[in-house]
Amino acid sequence: MRATFLVFLSLFLYSSHAQTLKDAEVCFTKFEYKQAYTIYKSLYGAVNFSNDDLKRFAYSDYIIGEYQTCYELSPKILALKNIEPYFTFIYAESCMHLGKYDEAKAGFLKYHTLDKEKDISILLLACNQIPTWQPMQFVSNYGFKNNTHKADITGAQTKNEIIEFHETGIDSAGNPTEEIHHGSELILIKPYFKDLSGNIHTLNLDPIYNFASIASLSLHPSSDLVLISIAEPVSDNKMKIAPHIYAGNWSQSEHAIKNLTPWAWSGFEDSTSCAHVTFNASGNTVAFTKQKNGSSDIYISKLEGGNWSKPASLADINTALNEMYPVFHGDTVLSFSSDGRVGYGNLDIYNYRFSDRRIEHVKAPINSAMDNFNLLYYNKDSAEYTSNNFNGVGDDDRYFIKFREKPVKKVNTDSLNEVALSEKLKQIEQAIYFDYKKSDLKSGVSIKPELIQLFNDDARFFIRLEAHADNRGGDSYNVGLSNERAITIRKELIRLGIKAEKISAEAKGETSPFVKCGDCTEEMHGKNRVVVITLFKK
C-alpha cells in the first residue's frame, strides 16, 4: 500500500518460476516487490550482483518493510559512486524503523544536504517522539486466519453482515484465477459479504464491471442508498481508470446494486479520483478521499434539503501529504490514515473527534512502521484494522485486536452434579432486551463475559438463542423482527469468537410471551422484546 492509490490500480503481472537476477528485475519493474525480494534474497551471496541489482534488492526490502536487510545493504550501496540521494533517505528511514534514532537523524540530515525533495522535518520529530510513546494496552492482536498471499482488507459492518475486500486475480476471459501471481493478467479488489452463519456472498453488478476494482462500499443506515468506489483499469475512457464514486440502490436479498450511476460528487465533475467512501451512523454525512495534484485529502458532504452538499475539505485533518481511508464511528468520531503527521512512518491511523476537533494518534501495535488503515471498532473492547506489515501473510492483511478482557474464574463443569450444573447454567443465562421495533443492541449492552468464559471452558457446550417480540404488529412481522434480534446476538457472539455452528436460534415472535397480557403496559411489552441466551450440552 506504499503507493497512495495502489489498492485501486490494477497491475499486469509477470509469471515465472525461474530464480534468476533477470527474473527478479522483471518482477521489480512490474512493482512486484515482494516477489523480487524473495528472488534477490535467495540469490544474494550465491551469484554476483551488479550495482543495479544491489539497489533494486535494497529498494525492494524498503518497500515491503524488510528494514533489517535494507540497513545491512546500505553501507555497500552508499559507498557506490554517484549513488542517488534517495538511498541515503531509505537508509535513514530504515534506521528509524529499527529503533536506531540517532543514526536515523544523522542520515536524514545528510540526505537534506544532497536533496530536498523529501521533507524530513516530520521524520526528525518522529525520531525524537517515538521513544517516548507507550504502546496501547491489549489482550490479543493477530491476523485473521483467512488472510491469504493476496491483499485482504477490512471493510465495514452492516446490520446483518461484515463486508471484507479481497484481491482477486483475473485471466484474459474475466474469470478468477486460483493463484494470483500465476495465470493472472489483472489484479482487482472486490467486496465480499460474510453473513452471521459464515456464508460468503459476492457482489452482483452489471457484467460491464467484471474488470472493475471496487475498494470501498458503504450502505446508508436507513435507506437502500449505497455508495461505491469503482476503478476500471482497462477502460478506454482514461477518466474511468482511476476510482470514482457511484450511487445505486441496494438489494440485500440479491447482494446487488441496481440503478448504478455516478454520484453527484463522484470526481468526474472536477477530474479528480475519489474513493474510500463512508456514511456516518445517522446517514446525513459522507466522508471520502479525493486525490488531486499528487496527494490525497478527506472531504465531507452533508445531506441538506434532500441533496448532498458540495464536498468541503476537512481542513482540521488534511495536510500537505496524504489523508485517506476515512471510517465513521457513529456520528462523532472519524478514523483516518495519514503520512503527513508525526507517526511511526508511512500511513498511521488517527481518530478525529468532531465535538472538540481533537486528533488522537493511535499507538502500537495497531500502528507500525508500515501502512495501517481502515480501523473498524466492533465495540469498546475490540477492533479490526488492515496493515501491510512485513511479517504478514500477504500484501495487506486484516488484523483483530482485543483491548481488554474481564478476568473470569474457570469453572470445571465435570465437578458439578446435575442439579449444581443446572443452577449454574441458570445463573449464566442472559436476557437481552430491545427497544420497540428495533433489533440493534441498546447502547452499553453486552454479552456477559462469564457466559462466554463458561462456554469456552467446556468444548461440549452449545448456545441457544430464543428470540421474542411483543404483540404489536402482525404475526409474520413479529417473527421476522424476533429473527433479526436473534441475528444481532448471533453476530455479536461470532465476533466474540464463538463458532457459528455452535449457535442455534429460534424466532418465536409473539407466540411465547414472558408476560401474558391483553391491555399491556409499556413495561410489559418491554419484557417481551427479548433474546434469551442459554448454554446447553448435547
PEPE-V190983 format. One record per run of one state. SS is the DSSP state (helix for helix, strand for strand, loop for the rest). FROM is the first residue (numbers start at 1). TO is the last residue. If there is no record, write none. Layout:
SS/FROM/TO  SS/FROM/TO
//
This chain:
loop/1/20  helix/21/29  loop/30/32  helix/33/43  strand/44/44  loop/45/46  strand/47/47  loop/48/50  helix/51/64  loop/65/66  helix/67/78  loop/79/85  helix/86/97  loop/98/100  helix/101/114  loop/115/120  helix/121/132  loop/133/139  strand/140/143  loop/144/151  strand/152/157  loop/158/160  strand/161/170  loop/171/175  strand/176/177  loop/178/185  strand/186/195  loop/196/199  strand/200/202  loop/203/203  strand/204/204  loop/205/206  helix/207/209  loop/210/212  strand/213/219  loop/220/224  strand/225/231  loop/232/237  helix/238/241  loop/242/243  strand/244/251  loop/252/255  strand/256/262  loop/263/267  helix/268/270  loop/271/272  strand/273/279  loop/280/284  strand/285/292  loop/293/294  strand/295/304  loop/305/306  strand/307/308  loop/309/311  strand/312/313  loop/314/322  strand/323/329  loop/330/332  strand/333/338  loop/339/347  strand/348/353  loop/354/357  strand/358/361  loop/362/371  strand/372/379  loop/380/381  strand/382/387  loop/388/396  strand/397/402  loop/403/412  helix/413/415  loop/416/417  helix/418/428  loop/429/429  strand/430/433  loop/434/448  helix/449/457  loop/458/460  strand/461/467  loop/468/474  helix/475/495  loop/496/499  helix/500/502  strand/503/507  loop/508/521  helix/522/528  loop/529/529  strand/530/537  loop/538/538
//
